[in-house]
Amino acid sequence: MVKERARILIVGGGYVGMYTALRLQRQLKPELKRGEVEITVVSPDPYMTYQPFLPEAAAGSISPRHVVVPLRRVLSGCRIVIGEVRSIDHAKRTATLTTLATEEEGAGAEQIAYDELVLAPGSVSRTLPIPGLADHAIGFKTVEEAIGLRNHVIEQMDIASSTRDPAIRDAALTFVFVGGGYAGVEALGELEDMARYTARYYHNLKPEDMKWILVEASDRILPEVGAEMGRYTVTQLRRRNIDVRLETRLNSCVDRVAVLSDGARFPTRTVVWTAGVKPHPVLAATDLPLNERGRLRCTPQLAVEGTPHAWAAGDAAAVPDVTAEPGKETAPNAQHAVRQAKVLGDNLAHTLRGEPLETYSHRYVGSVASLGLHKGVAHVYGRKLRGYPAWFMHRVYHLSRVPTFNRKARVLAEWTLAGLFKREIVSLGSLEHPRAEFELAAGGKPPNDPKGSS
């Protein structure tokens, strides 16, 4: 039994934040009813994004609204605050945050007090000081970026189809992806597959007119599926006329020209940056112990090392891997994050009730990756799959992992309908500037780019 009213603050509404809150709702249901526990979740978005589905959302196989899970619906027993935590003073048990109303109120950031802290802010894109990157590149971590990229790719095909300038046409049909991890390879594979299909509806475009380039700094791609399957993936991508450049870096993209470390230059209107992630900046604004990579030092019980009443998991946490040799840490991926969240929720409940804690232990089972419709690679429990079987396993696995029965049913229905009907090839770039047409009609200044992403 919880002896005193406990205020639990969960920072972040991603995998770890949502699943931890969901676990606490179930484990502390009697205490929540009696008012002995209060759970507050602070998240910049009112939803959790299931990121493995972002490539399919970008390709139009899944509706964007089915890639996200509304926090308020799932976490009915929690208080949801849409805002961002700016700093944490754990010694005083306070967090400073801004909300959507902060600027309107003009009162500055507010403080929230807590008794137990769960840090799960996730990660942000790891960028490099490359000239032109901030001006011309787009990431691939959010549903907004995925849909924006889909609109952008189709708009580039529209531009190429209507222009008479060969240079503009060539730049519009050149797509550069930087980073050979899951995000980069899956996004490239799905979008190339979509664009190849879409090209049949243009009278003067052919799939061979498009240049798809994957730039990877190391000597292989998809290291999670093993060296053999990584080589197979490179072979399959090259068979689709995708230019895979290993041990190559992006040096510049100034003036919409991608300059690579091997000397190649590609005029392009599309640079997609998926070259890794780094811990969320809020971790540096705390008084909690960090390792050399900026992640929170944690115990195998998912408590912050040497810091009572503080917990962490997922991308923000350096969790020892008890199934591996000493010194190894669990990989910052969704497979560990979801499982860690359940143990974290259980251990937090155990702490409030004075019960012994559990140790997080999970041996990595493998990975699956999609390379487009009916194409994929997988390395699971030592077994290697490729082509249709790997693609099918990818869909089955992620369908089983996406939260809530509601989302599972909707995604399955969309996949079924997509198999019966033709793909959608519509670009809705105007959604990014919904007031542009009205402003022009009302006598306002016409925007430089009314369509949005172009």
LINZIPE-V769054 format. One record per residue. N is the residue number from 1. RES is the residue in one letter. PHI is phi in whole degrees, 0 to 359 (NA if undefined). NEAR is the number of other ideal C-beta (glycine too) atoms within 10 Angstrom. Layout:
[[N	RES	PHI	NEAR] [N	RES	PHI	NEAR]]
This chain:
[[1	M	NA	9] [2	V	280	17] [3	K	282	9] [4	E	234	9] [5	R	294	12] [6	A	254	19] [7	R	258	17] [8	I	256	25] [9	L	250	25] [10	I	249	29] [11	V	264	28] [12	G	115	28] [13	G	239	28] [14	G	274	25] [15	Y	307	28] [16	V	294	34] [17	G	299	27] [18	M	290	25] [19	Y	291	24] [20	T	294	30] [21	A	297	28] [22	L	297	22] [23	R	293	19] [24	L	295	29] [25	Q	304	18] [26	R	283	13] [27	Q	288	20] [28	L	250	23] [29	K	303	12] [30	P	297	11] [31	E	293	19] [32	L	295	18] [33	K	296	10] [34	R	276	12] [35	G	77	8] [36	E	274	16] [37	V	225	26] [38	E	232	17] [39	I	248	23] [40	T	244	17] [41	V	247	25] [42	V	254	22] [43	S	218	26] [44	P	291	14] [45	D	236	14] [46	P	278	14] [47	Y	211	20] [48	M	257	25] [49	T	265	22] [50	Y	274	23] [51	Q	299	20] [52	P	301	20] [53	F	268	25] [54	L	300	25] [55	P	300	29] [56	E	288	27] [57	A	294	24] [58	A	294	28] [59	A	276	27] [60	G	88	22] [61	S	283	23] [62	I	227	23] [63	S	292	15] [64	P	304	17] [65	R	290	12] [66	H	266	21] [67	V	271	25] [68	V	246	18] [69	V	240	20] [70	P	296	15] [71	L	294	22] [72	R	295	13] [73	R	286	11] [74	V	283	22] [75	L	255	23] [76	S	292	9] [77	G	269	17] [78	C	246	21] [79	R	267	13] [80	I	258	20] [81	V	242	19] [82	I	273	17] [83	G	182	18] [84	E	231	19] [85	V	282	24] [86	R	265	13] [87	S	203	15] [88	I	224	25] [89	D	248	13] [90	H	290	18] [91	A	299	8] [92	K	259	10] [93	R	57	17] [94	T	225	15] [95	A	233	26] [96	T	260	16] [97	L	219	20] [98	T	243	15] [99	T	238	16] [100	L	295	11] [101	A	266	12] [102	T	301	15] [103	E	293	10] [104	E	296	8] [105	E	287	9] [106	G	70	7] [107	A	261	9] [108	G	83	9] [109	A	295	15] [110	E	250	15] [111	Q	245	11] [112	I	233	17] [113	A	266	10] [114	Y	212	21] [115	D	251	15] [116	E	235	20] [117	L	244	24] [118	V	242	27] [119	L	262	29] [120	A	217	30] [121	P	282	25] [122	G	77	24] [123	S	225	19] [124	V	232	15] [125	S	299	18] [126	R	268	13] [127	T	256	14] [128	L	238	13] [129	P	286	6] [130	I	265	19] [131	P	304	14] [132	G	86	18] [133	L	297	17] [134	A	295	11] [135	D	276	11] [136	H	238	18] [137	A	270	21] [138	I	228	16] [139	G	272	20] [140	F	211	24] [141	K	242	18] [142	T	238	16] [143	V	292	20] [144	E	296	14] [145	E	293	19] [146	A	297	27] [147	I	288	22] [148	G	299	21] [149	L	290	23] [150	R	300	25] [151	N	301	21] [152	H	297	24] [153	V	298	25] [154	I	293	21] [155	E	294	18] [156	Q	296	24] [157	M	293	21] [158	D	297	16] [159	I	297	18] [160	A	297	23] [161	S	287	17] [162	S	257	12] [163	T	278	14] [164	R	255	6] [165	D	267	11] [166	P	300	8] [167	A	292	9] [168	I	295	15] [169	R	299	19] [170	D	295	16] [171	A	293	22] [172	A	294	26] [173	L	262	23] [174	T	249	22] [175	F	236	26] [176	V	251	24] [177	F	247	27] [178	V	250	26] [179	G	120	25] [180	G	256	28] [181	G	274	18] [182	Y	303	23] [183	A	302	24] [184	G	293	24] [185	V	291	29] [186	E	291	25] [187	A	297	22] [188	L	298	29] [189	G	299	27] [190	E	290	25] [191	L	290	27] [192	E	296	24] [193	D	296	21] [194	M	295	24] [195	A	295	22] [196	R	298	18] [197	Y	293	17] [198	T	296	20] [199	A	300	20] [200	R	293	11] [201	Y	264	12] [202	Y	250	15] [203	H	290	6] [204	N	236	10] [205	L	236	19] [206	K	232	10] [207	P	306	15] [208	E	291	9] [209	D	286	16] [210	M	270	21] [211	K	247	16] [212	W	246	23] [213	I	234	22] [214	L	249	28] [215	V	250	26] [216	E	228	23] [217	A	287	17] [218	S	272	12] [219	D	266	11] [220	R	201	16] [221	I	245	24] [222	L	46	25] [223	P	299	15] [224	E	294	18] [225	V	265	26] [226	G	94	17] [227	A	295	11] [228	E	296	12] [229	M	289	23] [230	G	295	23] [231	R	295	13] [232	Y	300	19] [233	T	298	25] [234	V	300	20] [235	T	299	10] [236	Q	293	19] [237	L	295	23] [238	R	293	12] [239	R	294	8] [240	R	268	16] [241	N	62	13] [242	I	269	21] [243	D	277	15] [244	V	264	21] [245	R	243	18] [246	L	273	15] [247	E	51	12] [248	T	226	19] [249	R	236	16] [250	L	273	24] [251	N	267	17] [252	S	195	14] [253	C	222	23] [254	V	294	14] [255	D	57	11] [256	R	58	16] [257	V	234	15] [258	A	278	26] [259	V	253	19] [260	L	260	18] [261	S	291	13] [262	D	272	11] [263	G	96	8] [264	A	288	13] [265	R	230	11] [266	F	230	20] [267	P	299	14] [268	T	208	21] [269	R	255	21] [270	T	223	24] [271	V	234	25] [272	V	252	25] [273	W	258	27] [274	T	227	25] [275	A	272	24] [276	G	92	16] [277	V	228	17] [278	K	221	15] [279	P	301	23] [280	H	298	23] [281	P	301	11] [282	V	297	21] [283	L	297	22] [284	A	286	11] [285	A	259	15] [286	T	234	21] [287	D	256	12] [288	L	260	20] [289	P	289	14] [290	L	243	16] [291	N	270	14] [292	E	293	6] [293	R	264	10] [294	G	84	15] [295	R	261	22] [296	L	289	24] [297	R	286	17] [298	C	234	29] [299	T	267	18] [300	P	297	16] [301	Q	269	17] [302	L	72	27] [303	A	269	21] [304	V	291	23] [305	E	303	15] [306	G	68	10] [307	T	228	20] [308	P	296	9] [309	H	68	16] [310	A	231	23] [311	W	226	28] [312	A	201	30] [313	A	198	32] [314	G	77	30] [315	D	299	26] [316	A	278	26] [317	A	244	29] [318	A	263	20] [319	V	259	25] [320	P	300	18] [321	D	267	19] [322	V	286	14] [323	T	271	12] [324	A	245	12] [325	E	291	6] [326	P	304	7] [327	G	96	7] [328	K	280	11] [329	E	240	16] [330	T	292	26] [331	A	291	15] [332	P	280	20] [333	N	228	15] [334	A	294	19] [335	Q	301	18] [336	H	284	23] [337	A	301	24] [338	V	296	18] [339	R	288	17] [340	Q	296	26] [341	A	299	26] [342	K	294	19] [343	V	293	22] [344	L	299	30] [345	G	299	27] [346	D	297	20] [347	N	293	23] [348	L	295	28] [349	A	295	19] [350	H	299	15] [351	T	298	19] [352	L	296	22] [353	R	260	13] [354	G	73	9] [355	E	255	11] [356	P	293	8] [357	L	270	16] [358	E	262	15] [359	T	258	12] [360	Y	284	25] [361	S	216	12] [362	H	208	15] [363	R	276	9] [364	Y	300	14] [365	V	269	11] [366	G	134	18] [367	S	215	21] [368	V	229	23] [369	A	215	26] [370	S	263	28] [371	L	243	28] [372	G	123	24] [373	L	298	20] [374	H	68	12] [375	K	229	21] [376	G	185	26] [377	V	223	28] [378	A	208	23] [379	H	221	22] [380	V	234	15] [381	Y	51	7] [382	G	83	8] [383	R	264	10] [384	K	250	15] [385	L	236	20] [386	R	213	19] [387	G	72	15] [388	Y	299	12] [389	P	302	12] [390	A	292	24] [391	W	298	22] [392	F	294	15] [393	M	296	19] [394	H	302	23] [395	R	291	18] [396	V	297	11] [397	Y	298	17] [398	H	287	17] [399	L	295	15] [400	S	288	8] [401	R	262	15] [402	V	296	20] [403	P	292	16] [404	T	71	13] [405	F	296	8] [406	N	306	14] [407	R	291	21] [408	K	302	15] [409	A	295	12] [410	R	293	16] [411	V	295	22] [412	L	298	14] [413	A	296	12] [414	E	293	16] [415	W	298	14] [416	T	296	10] [417	L	294	9] [418	A	296	17] [419	G	283	9] [420	L	262	6] [421	F	236	8] [422	K	285	8] [423	R	292	15] [424	E	278	14] [425	I	236	16] [426	V	269	10] [427	S	259	21] [428	L	243	13] [429	G	298	20] [430	S	295	14] [431	L	297	12] [432	E	284	17] [433	H	224	15] [434	P	294	9] [435	R	266	10] [436	A	301	17] [437	E	293	13] [438	F	293	9] [439	E	300	14] [440	L	294	13] [441	A	293	8] [442	A	273	8] [443	G	94	6] [444	G	280	11] [445	K	285	7] [446	P	295	10] [447	P	291	14] [448	N	294	5] [449	D	220	12] [450	P	297	15] [451	K	279	18] [452	G	109	19] [453	S	288	23] [454	S	291	15]]
